[in-house]
Amino acid sequence: MKSKTNKTFEASLDELEKIVNLLEDGELSLEESLDLFEKGVKLTGECKKRLTQAERRIEILLKDADGEPGLEEIEADDLIAGNQPKIKKRVVFEEEDEDLF
């Protein structure tokens, strides 16, 4: 029985890149190509799932005290580098029904 190991996102992405390169080379048999393609589809699904989970975690972390999304945009480089984004407090102005004049 195969034991399933949890690869990091980066390891899965690296393996997916290698599969794409092998398939693009065109040196494999049809059966080998199909096997690699199937593995690539599975890896793509795993990567997509991890990205979705990361996105949800970020959304939760960026909510302000009222549960509203933060206003600060996050740069991808900051996320990759592990920098903590700065969150600005969201200010909501309610419209007044009274005339100002």
Secondary structure, 3 states (H helix, E strand, C coil): CCCCCCCCHHHHHHHHHHHHHHHHHCCCCHHHHHHHHHHHHHHHHHHHHHHHHHHHHHHHHCECCCCCECCCCCCHHHHHHCCCCCCCCCCCCCCCCCCCC
